[in-house]
Every structure is written in C-alpha cells, then in structure tokens.
Amino acid sequence: MNAFNRLLTSAAIGLAVSVSSFAAYAETPANMLVIANRIDDITTIDPGESFEFAGSDVIRNIYGRLVNFDPLNLDAGYQPDLAESWVVSEDGKSITFTMREGVTFHSGNPVRAEDAEFSLRRAVILNKTPSFILTQFGFTAENVEDTIKAEGNTLTITTDKKYATSFVLNCLTATIGGIVDKELVMANEVDGDMGNTWLKTNSAGSGAYKLVGWKPNESVTLESNPDFYLGAPAMERVIVRHVQESATQRLLLERGDIDVARNLNPEDIAGARQAEGVAIDDELRGRLMYISVNQKHPELSKPQVRQAIKYLVDYEGMQNSFLSGQWKIHQNFLPGTYLGSVNENPFSLNIEKAKELLAEAGAGEFEIEVGVREAQERIEITQSLQNTFAQAGITLNITVGTAKQILSRYRARELDMYMGAWGPDYPDPHTNAGTFAFNPDNTEEAGATGLLAWRNAWDTDGLTEKTAAAVIESDRDTRATMYQDIQAEFRDVAPFAILFQKVEQTGRAENVENLNLGGAITAVSYWPVTK
C-alpha cells in the first residue's frame, strides 16, 4: 500500500469516528451559516497578533479597517472602510485619513480617530509576529507618538520615506490593520499588555460579526452585528467547525449538516459534484508552490543549470494527475489577480533542451539533496522531479522531514534544493517581490534580509534595485509594469522555478449565495452570504 492509499484509509477510519459527534445536527437554519474547516492553527483572535490563515478568516469578519476590500468586487482593490477618505502629502510621506461618522463598535462606543491611532500604535508596540507589516514603514515603539497621530476626526500616519501609496494602503488591509475599541480593550489590560491577553479570546471590533466563543481545535462561533454600517448580515450566526478529514466534511455537506466544506481533496470533490444539492466553487488563492536551488552549490550556481532545471519539471503531468484541479500551472512570483501579475508560463517539460543547457554549462552527472516537508502533495511533486531530473543525469536525493526540520535547514542555507510553498503576507506585490527578488545583503551574517533570495544565497542579479524602485513608485500603472518587467527577468535568471498557484475547491449547499472566500488576497467575508 503506497503512502497516498494509506492516507485515504486513515481518512476513512477517521470518518467513522468523527461523524458520530455530528449526528445530532439537522439541516442548518436559514439564518445560520455552518462551515467545516481546519482551524487548528488558530492561536489568538487579537488582530495585533494573529498570523494564521484560519484566524485571519475570523478576524476579518470582526474588525473594520481604515481601508478594506469589497467582497462583492475584489477586483476594485482597496476601498474606504472606517476611513471614508484620505489625502497624501506633497512629499508622499504622510497620509491623512478622515474617519467615517456614525460607526459604532459592538460595545456601542463610537469609532474614533483615537481608536485607529491606538490600534496601529498598539500593533507596533506589541511587536508580535505580523508587526513587520507596519514596522517596514519606519514605525517603532519609540516614534509612534510622532508618526501615528489622531487629531479630531482625522488620523495621520507618516512613514520614514516616500512609498507607493498603494503599498501603504494595501498593507493596512491586512489582519493587523484591524481597528479595536480602545476603551474596551484598555479596560481589560493586565500588567501593561494593552489588552493582549483578553483579546486572545474576546473581541472588540465594529465589523459585521462579534465573537461569541472560540474552542481551540473545535469551533468558532460568531454572532451578527445588527448595527453594522453596511447593513445587518442575513446570517445571524456563523459557526466554523474544526473537521480535519476531507471525507467527513463531504459527508456532512451531503447530509445537510453543514453549508460549506473548505478542505475537500480531489477525490471528495469529484464525489461531491455528483451529490444532489451541492455546488463546487473553484477560487484562485495566493499560495504558490516552488522549488529553489542553493547558489553556494558549484553546479547549481551556473546560469545554464538554473535554466535547465525549469525544463525538467512535468508541469502539465502533475497538474492533470495528482494535483487534479487544486493547483494550476503558474511560473511567476506574483499570484494571479495581484497588481503586476502576469500569465506568461514559458517553461514545459523538455528533457533534450535541459540536456543541451547542462552541456553548455559543462555540468556532468551530479547529485543534489532536496528537502521537503511531510505533506503528501509536496512529496509527490518531489518524486515526479526525481524521475525527470534523472533523465538528464541529475540524481535527486529526497529528504523528508517535519516543517520545522526542513525549514531550519533551508533557513541556514544547508539544502541544495528546497521544495515548498509560499503565501503572501499582505495583498500588495511587494510582499512577494521583496521575498523572491530582493536581497540587499547576501553575506552569511545578514540573516535573510531578502528572505527566500537570501536563503538560496542569490544576490538577485540586479533585481534588488529594481524591486526597491517599484515599491516607491507612486503611479499605479507604472508600478504594475515595473513588476511585470521584474518577473520577466526573474523567470530567466532566478534560482527559483515557480510551479503552481493554489486553486481552492470549496463545496457548498446550492442555496448558499454570495459566498466569497477572498480570492488570492484571502479577504474572507461572511456578511454578504444569503440562503
């Protein structure tokens, strides 16, 4: 029995055990949305601390932001939210937001510029995992009183230098941009923690929903805010249940016990398509699958070898078999739908072309070690690479380990090759450009100043300077063109082969309408949903 069959067998066993716990549930009420999802990654509901996918889904529905996305028109980009308008200073360093009048928090307290000031300052001062999204603009615990200031009904933020306005505003749509109720939060402060302990399990927002309860590894329950400024949600209650197994999610969906199944595998997607009353949605997400090679390796550092590797990937074969509709070929570091994204995918499996490039490089047969974490689809991708690489004389030795084991070696520049995935941290092109094509200090002591570029010991062949220029370009169209040009050069010279972009296939009851999981920017919103 191979590993994949063992996985299916385990899921079937888990199905028998898990379904009994849901046996009491009947068809969901008309005013309630019940979702099955893997939510065991949630560690906190504090927008200043949360940095997990499932946690972000919850927080996006609880907290408003200065600017946000319209779930019914994501293509429009960021829109006014708690700030109804903004102006940019002549030097491009300051943005002044005018707050929307008449909006209240769930507590009944008015949403003020003072709350926005407190929220952004708090996120910087707490310095939790996502704080870099704000501190990259020069905000520090020492200077926030001068750089983030409320006056009357306006809030002004002043960055350390001029950046593209779209870059700043996109970052403010991230989870960390959630505006909290200062009075309520500080009433629950303990030992100077700015309410962090309390906000881990409570909410203080103004969004469409408020938190009723969170049971780790079990469920999250949200209750609608009838005073939400965009209108009371039709779904008065949203329950997100932790259901690990795909087979269990499918059965619950087909039986009517849940409205949405978020984690169906290709086999269960195929089965659910045949079920009465079930619809399947395909939504492009921001996560990318990629391979990268270490430039400290004498053979892998040769430009022709880097190019050859991109012709040794069976992109179509994998997309059309075991990845089966859940990943699509994508060979650029910006996910589709991002500003500056492109659709050019010039590489395909071509063993002879790869051999020619290897010969030009003077590379004979050689061995390399590839590290991959214990995830079935990643292991299968790596096994496919092992087969195609061998046809060109490259022996791929696969090392499988936990995420911590493999990532620690990758971060230390110890692996010859890494097979992994990457998801954007915020909905702006710099989130990935600054990861893949920016490395201002390639020394061993620098410690990943360019993140993935640094981990692969790549000095970026001049793309660092172009990336730095793109992030400060104020004209949106010009900026988009700059990222398109950077990606074209990146495809040719980088020690990365971007392989696929994630397609999330979601099962839902046919009567559920206006469900939008946020596309590549993952801005999940429940308030537009109706039945």
HUFEN-V912582 format. One record per run of one state. SS is the DSSP state (hx for helix, st for strand, lp for the rest). FROM is the first residue (numbers start at 0). TO is the last residue. If there is no record, write none. Layout:
ss=(SS:SS)
from=(FROM:FROM)
to=(TO:TO)
This chain:
ss=(lp:hx:lp:st:lp:hx:lp:st:lp:hx:lp:st:lp:st:lp:st:lp:st:lp:st:lp:hx:lp:hx:lp:hx:st:lp:st:lp:hx:lp:hx:lp:hx:lp:hx:lp:st:lp:st:lp:st:lp:hx:lp:st:lp:hx:lp:st:lp:hx:lp:hx:lp:st:lp:hx:lp:st:lp:hx:lp:st:lp:hx:lp:st:lp:hx:lp:hx:lp:hx:lp:hx:lp:st:lp:st:lp:st:lp:hx:lp:st:lp:st:lp)
from=(0:2:22:31:37:52:62:66:69:73:76:77:80:82:88:93:99:103:104:109:110:112:126:128:135:143:147:151:153:158:164:172:174:177:181:187:195:199:208:215:218:224:236:242:245:255:259:261:265:272:277:293:302:310:314:319:326:329:350:360:365:373:375:390:393:401:402:411:416:422:429:436:451:455:459:470:475:493:495:509:512:513:515:516:518:521:524:525:529:530)
to=(1:21:30:36:51:61:65:68:72:75:76:79:81:87:92:98:102:103:108:109:111:125:127:134:142:146:150:152:157:163:171:173:176:180:186:194:198:207:214:217:223:235:241:244:254:258:260:264:271:276:292:301:309:313:318:325:328:349:359:364:372:374:389:392:400:401:410:415:421:428:435:450:454:458:469:474:492:494:508:511:512:514:515:517:520:523:524:528:529:530)
